[in-house]
Amino acid sequence: MEIAESNWKRAIASADELSRRTLQKSVATSPAEVAYLKAYSLDRAGNRDDAIAAYLSVPGGIDSYYGWLATERLANITDGRRRALVDERADRNRSQAASAADRYPAPYRQAIITTAKARKLDPRFILALIRQESVFRPLAKSPAGARGLLQLTIDAAQKYASNAGMEPVQENQLYQPETSIRLGGEYLAELSAMFPNLPEAVAASYNGGEDNVARWVRRAKQKDPGVFTSEVGFDELKPTCKK
């Protein structure tokens, strides 16, 4: 709330108070999130040196969403003697990303590239969402009836079939990788138009619904992906929108 209203001093004080607490797993936040929001508040308050130190304190690495955001912010505001620390942090992230390629196999590479190119999507985003939704298992099925690589329901599939240039689909077709990718891509294109330049909101909408995400975007107010993600109201969606 303090960040949304640009009350930077209060936001910093609240972050300090939260950082002294032991956060339970049931709490929809994390120490890294608190550390990033403190750094962001210091940054917006104009306390550049303190902001740099706070961003540097956010654990880095490609598996740390807020660490990745902190590295991006540091690249924009750091110079002089601390620049070497930031460059080293960024180099470490790039090295980890290169070595993690095996975690993202692309057996459906051509279908992903074709779908992404036709809809001006990042193919890596589609790949990451497939990993999150089904762990690359084309026969995956959720208790709610979502099926396939991108875990589409038959209602969603039928909604986007026409725009995707397909005939009405049957449930068993959702297990076909190319069908799932094509229909899922159409849905992602619509979400990307609704939430331009905010892939976190697109990913959250894919699971949590557009209306919920639109409310969280309005509530966050600040044009920062980390602030938006902290406003996500369902804890189970946070890993999705951080991918």
Secondary structure, DSSP 8 states (H G I E B T S, - for coil): -TTTTT-HHHHHHHHHHHHTS---TTSS--HHHHHHHHHHHHHHHT-HHHHHHHHHHS--STT-HHHHHHHHHHHHH--GGGHHHHHHHHHHHHHHHHHTGGGS--TTHHHHHHHHHHHT--HHHHHHHHHHHHTT-TT-B-TT--BTTTTB-HHHHHHHHTTTT-----GGGGGSHHHHHHHHHHHHHHHHHHSTT-HHHHHHHHHH-HHHHHHHHHHH-SS-HHHHHHH-S-GGGHHHHT-
